[in-house]
């Protein structure tokens, strides 16, 4: 199962909460501080472990988050993992016009500024084979033969899921 850590400014908590719920409902394991941190927990220890264990770090970029020392530390930890593991770890998500941190300036981001749904769909493209809320498996587009349409595969999977219930 794919897993994500969500890094955000507390000023963006409403969007972060919606995103966490939407990702979880689509079959992702989500590390979201409001669900994971308990009274008495060490912030540094728990957040550090969360970043190390999850497959990806989603960083929500806003005017508030790019000024947040916590978000920048979490971002740094994710970028260090990218260097160590030689793979994409940090997934930037832009929710408003802001100064993009220099080390993210060459990354493609999920754009949530105009439309939440299209930004979410763009982000979900990172996770092939994810599950939709109804349990419908969506194949990786790259794994399909050129003459097979994604819509036909999804329709077949939906029909199969209905027949099984």
BAKE-467550 format. One record per atom (N, C-alpha, C): atom name; x, y, z. Coordinates in pm, whole numbers, plus 50000, padded with zeros to 5 digits. Layout:
CA|X|Y|Z
...
This chain:
N|50084|49882|50000
CA|50000|50000|50000
C|50089|50125|50000
N|50054|50226|49924
CA|50126|50352|49924
C|50093|50429|50052
N|50195|50499|50103
CA|50173|50577|50225
C|50229|50718|50206
N|50165|50815|50272
CA|50204|50954|50259
C|50206|51022|50395
N|50296|51117|50408
CA|50303|51208|50522
C|50259|51343|50468
N|50167|51411|50537
CA|50120|51541|50491
C|50184|51650|50575
N|50261|51737|50509
CA|50326|51851|50572
C|50249|51977|50533
N|50213|52058|50633
CA|50132|52176|50605
C|50145|52276|50720
N|50107|52398|50694
CA|50098|52500|50797
C|49963|52484|50869
N|49963|52512|50998
CA|49836|52504|51072
C|49730|52597|51014
N|49773|52701|50944
CA|49678|52793|50881
C|49606|52727|50762
N|49660|52616|50714
CA|49600|52542|50602
C|49535|52411|50649
N|49503|52404|50778
CA|49452|52280|50836
C|49324|52230|50770
N|49233|52317|50733
CA|49107|52271|50672
C|49133|52194|50543
N|49219|52249|50458
CA|49250|52180|50333
C|49328|52052|50362
N|49422|52056|50455
CA|49501|51937|50489
C|49411|51825|50539
N|49312|51860|50621
CA|49220|51760|50673
C|49136|51698|50561
N|49086|51781|50472
CA|49008|51731|50357
C|49095|51639|50271
N|49219|51681|50245
CA|49310|51601|50164
C|49339|51467|50231
N|49367|51470|50361
CA|49396|51345|50434
C|49279|51248|50423
N|49158|51300|50443
CA|49038|51216|50435
C|49020|51160|50294
N|49038|51245|50192
CA|49022|51200|50054
C|49125|51095|50016
N|49249|51113|50058
CA|49353|51016|50025
C|49328|50883|50097
N|49289|50891|50222
CA|49260|50768|50297
C|49143|50693|50235
N|49041|50766|50192
CA|48924|50700|50132
C|48957|50633|49999
N|49069|50669|49942
CA|49112|50609|49815
C|49219|50502|49835
N|49233|50455|49956
CA|49319|50341|49983
C|49462|50372|50022
N|49494|50499|50044
CA|49631|50533|50084
C|49642|50532|50236
N|49759|50494|50286
CA|49789|50504|50428
C|49839|50647|50451
N|49769|50724|50532
CA|49797|50866|50548
C|49847|50896|50690
N|49965|50961|50698
CA|50015|51012|50826
C|49977|51159|50830
N|49876|51189|50912
CA|49826|51325|50928
C|49833|51356|51077
N|49900|51463|51113
CA|49930|51490|51254
C|49808|51486|51344
N|49694|51534|51298
CA|49573|51536|51380
C|49525|51395|51414
N|49563|51296|51334
CA|49526|51157|51361
C|49635|51082|51435
N|49759|51124|51420
CA|49872|51046|51469
C|49929|51091|51603
N|49927|51221|51629
CA|49990|51274|51750
C|49894|51270|51869
N|49945|51221|51981
CA|49865|51210|52103
C|49928|51296|52212
N|49851|51328|52313
CA|49900|51405|52426
C|50023|51336|52485
N|50129|51414|52503
CA|50252|51361|52561
C|50354|51313|52459
N|50316|51299|52333
CA|50410|51255|52229
C|50521|51358|52209
N|50636|51312|52174
CA|50746|51400|52134
C|50723|51438|51988
N|50706|51568|51962
CA|50683|51614|51825
C|50798|51574|51734
N|50919|51601|51776
CA|51036|51574|51691
C|51047|51424|51661
N|51031|51342|51763
CA|51044|51197|51745
C|50933|51141|51655
N|50808|51176|51685
CA|50695|51120|51610
C|50691|51170|51466
N|50715|51301|51446
CA|50713|51355|51310
C|50830|51299|51230
N|50948|51294|51292
CA|51064|51237|51224
C|51041|51093|51181
N|50984|51014|51270
CA|50953|50874|51237
C|50849|50866|51126
N|50749|50953|51133
CA|50646|50954|51028
C|50704|50983|50892
N|50793|51078|50884
CA|50856|51113|50756
C|50943|50998|50706
N|51015|50933|50796
CA|51104|50824|50756
C|51028|50701|50706
N|50914|50674|50765
CA|50842|50550|50737
C|50752|50558|50614
N|50694|50674|50588
CA|50600|50687|50477
C|50674|50687|50343
N|50608|50640|50238
CA|50668|50636|50104
C|50691|50776|50049
N|50598|50866|50075
CA|50604|51001|50017
C|50577|51106|50124
N|50628|51226|50098
CA|50596|51343|50179
C|50524|51443|50089
N|50397|51465|50118
CA|50321|51567|50046
C|50341|51697|50121
N|50390|51799|50052
CA|50405|51930|50115
C|50306|52026|50052
N|50217|52080|50137
CA|50116|52176|50092
C|50181|52313|50094
N|50194|52373|49975
CA|50261|52502|49963
C|50161|52616|49958
N|50179|52709|50050
CA|50095|52828|50061
C|50182|52941|50113
N|50127|53061|50119
CA|50201|53174|50174
C|50244|53145|50318
N|50157|53080|50393
CA|50188|53048|50533
C|50291|52936|50544
N|50276|52831|50463
CA|50365|52716|50479
C|50510|52745|50440
N|50529|52828|50338
CA|50668|52855|50296
C|50740|52943|50398
N|50666|53000|50494
CA|50727|53078|50602
C|50734|52999|50733
N|50681|52878|50732
CA|50675|52797|50852
C|50805|52719|50873
N|50874|52742|50986
CA|50996|52665|51013
C|50971|52514|51018
N|50856|52471|51074
CA|50826|52328|51081
C|50812|52268|50942
N|50736|52333|50857
CA|50716|52281|50721
C|50850|52274|50648
N|50934|52374|50663
CA|51063|52375|50594
C|51155|52264|50647
N|51147|52234|50777
CA|51225|52122|50833
C|51174|51989|50778
N|51042|51974|50772
CA|50985|51851|50717
C|51023|51836|50570
N|51016|51945|50496
CA|51056|51943|50355
C|51202|51903|50341
N|51289|51959|50423
CA|51432|51924|50419
C|51453|51775|50442
N|51381|51720|50540
CA|51393|51576|50567
C|51350|51494|50446
N|51244|51535|50379
CA|51198|51465|50259
C|51299|51475|50146
N|51357|51592|50127
CA|51456|51610|50020
C|51583|51530|50048
N|51623|51519|50173
CA|51738|51435|50207
C|51709|51290|50173
N|51588|51244|50202
CA|51549|51107|50164
C|51557|51088|50014
N|51514|51188|49936
CA|51523|51178|49790
C|51668|51155|49747
N|51759|51229|49806
CA|51901|51213|49771
C|51953|51076|49812
N|51918|51033|49931
CA|51965|50904|49981
C|51906|50786|49904
N|51778|50793|49874
CA|51708|50680|49812
C|51704|50688|49660
N|51747|50801|49605
CA|51752|50821|49459
C|51617|50792|49393
N|51512|50850|49451
CA|51377|50837|49398
C|51295|50958|49445
N|51180|50977|49384
CA|51092|51086|49424
C|51029|51053|49559
N|51041|51144|49652
CA|50979|51131|49784
C|50885|51249|49807
N|50929|51369|49773
CA|50853|51492|49799
C|50755|51519|49685
N|50629|51533|49720
CA|50524|51565|49624
C|50467|51702|49659
N|50507|51807|49585
CA|50457|51941|49615
C|50313|51960|49566
N|50238|52033|49646
CA|50098|52061|49618
C|50080|52211|49644
N|50041|52287|49543
CA|50028|52433|49557
C|49881|52469|49571
N|49850|52543|49680
CA|49710|52580|49704
C|49685|52730|49682
N|49793|52809|49672
CA|49780|52951|49642
C|49914|53001|49589
N|49912|53113|49520
CA|50036|53171|49472
C|50124|53202|49592
N|50249|53158|49585
CA|50343|53179|49694
C|50485|53163|49638
N|50584|53197|49718
CA|50723|53180|49679
C|50760|53034|49696
N|50779|52964|49585
CA|50816|52822|49591
C|50959|52811|49643
N|50984|52725|49742
CA|51121|52708|49791
C|51215|52670|49676
N|51335|52727|49673
CA|51427|52704|49560
C|51452|52556|49527
N|51460|52471|49627
CA|51488|52330|49600
C|51368|52256|49541
N|51253|52322|49532
CA|51136|52262|49468
C|51105|52325|49333
N|51183|52425|49295
CA|51149|52504|49176
C|51149|52423|49046
N|51220|52311|49042
CA|51220|52232|48918
C|51122|52115|48922
N|51048|52101|49032
CA|50954|51989|49045
C|50817|52025|48988
N|50755|51928|48927
CA|50616|51944|48885
C|50530|51928|49010
N|50430|52012|49024
CA|50346|52008|49142
C|50200|51985|49104
N|50125|51938|49202
CA|49980|51927|49186
C|49922|52065|49217
N|49849|52120|49123
CA|49798|52256|49135
C|49654|52253|49186
N|49635|52296|49310
CA|49504|52301|49373
C|49448|52443|49375
N|49515|52537|49310
CA|49474|52678|49319
C|49338|52704|49257
N|49310|52647|49144
CA|49185|52674|49074
C|49076|52574|49109
N|49117|52446|49119
CA|49016|52341|49131
C|49072|52227|49216
N|49010|52203|49330
CA|49056|52098|49421
C|49053|51961|49354
N|48945|51928|49285
CA|48931|51795|49224
C|49037|51767|49120
N|49066|51864|49034
CA|49169|51839|48933
C|49307|51829|48997
N|49333|51906|49102
CA|49459|51894|49174
C|49472|51757|49240
N|49363|51711|49299
CA|49364|51579|49363
C|49387|51470|49261
N|49321|51478|49147
CA|49340|51376|49043
C|49484|51375|48993
N|49542|51492|48978
CA|49683|51500|48936
C|49774|51434|49040
N|49747|51460|49167
CA|49824|51397|49275
C|49805|51246|49275
N|49683|51200|49255
CA|49654|51056|49258
C|49721|50980|49145
N|49757|51050|49037
CA|49828|50984|48927
C|49961|50924|48971
N|50014|50972|49082
CA|50141|50919|49134
C|50124|50776|49185
N|50003|50740|49222
CA|49978|50612|49288
C|49905|50515|49198
N|49976|50443|49111
CA|49910|50347|49023
C|49850|50232|49103
N|49739|50181|49052
CA|49675|50067|49116
C|49604|50103|49245
N|49584|50233|49271
CA|49517|50274|49393
C|49372|50227|49391
N|49309|50232|49505
CA|49168|50193|49514
C|49081|50316|49525
N|48973|50318|49452
CA|48874|50424|49467
C|48788|50388|49588
N|48708|50481|49637
CA|48630|50454|49758
C|48547|50327|49750
N|48499|50294|49633
CA|48415|50175|49620
C|48496|50047|49609
N|48628|50057|49615
CA|48713|49939|49605
C|48748|49903|49462
N|48722|49993|49368
CA|48751|49968|49227
C|48900|49990|49203
N|48967|49889|49155
CA|49110|49901|49128
C|49133|49973|48995
N|49224|50070|48998
CA|49256|50148|48879
C|49398|50111|48836
N|49415|50058|48716
CA|49549|50016|48673
C|49638|50134|48641
N|49767|50106|48637
CA|49866|50205|48595
C|49849|50228|48446
N|49833|50355|48404
CA|49813|50386|48262
C|49928|50333|48176
N|50048|50340|48230
CA|50166|50298|48153
C|50167|50147|48128
N|50094|50071|48211
CA|50094|49926|48197
C|49993|49877|48094
N|49906|49966|48049
CA|49804|49926|47952
C|49860|49929|47810
N|49821|49832|47728
CA|49859|49838|47586
C|49803|49965|47522
N|49867|50013|47418
CA|49829|50139|47354
C|49685|50137|47301
N|49636|50020|47261
CA|49502|50012|47203
C|49391|49991|47307
N|49425|49990|47436
CA|49326|49971|47542
C|49299|50105|47610
N|49173|50141|47616
CA|49135|50269|47678
C|49114|50250|47828
N|49166|50343|47905
CA|49154|50340|48050
C|49007|50332|48092
N|48920|50407|48023
CA|48779|50409|48059
C|48716|50269|48049
N|48757|50192|47948
CA|48702|50057|47931
C|48746|49965|48044
N|48871|49979|48086
CA|48921|49895|48196
C|48849|49930|48326
N|48833|50059|48352
CA|48764|50102|48474
C|48619|50054|48474
N|48551|50068|48361
CA|48413|50022|48350
C|48403|49872|48378
N|48494|49795|48322
CA|48496|49650|48346
C|48518|49621|48493
N|48611|49693|48558
CA|48637|49672|48700
C|48517|49708|48786
N|48445|49812|48748
CA|48324|49851|48822
C|48218|49742|48810
N|48197|49694|48690
CA|48098|49587|48668
C|48137|49462|48748
N|48264|49425|48745
CA|48311|49309|48821
C|48286|49327|48971
N|48311|49449|49021
CA|48290|49475|49164
C|48142|49466|49200
N|48054|49514|49113
CA|47910|49509|49139
C|47862|49364|49138
N|47908|49287|49042
CA|47867|49146|49030
C|47911|49066|49153
N|48028|49099|49208
CA|48078|49026|49324
C|48002|49059|49452
N|47932|49173|49457
CA|47862|49211|49581
C|47722|49162|49587
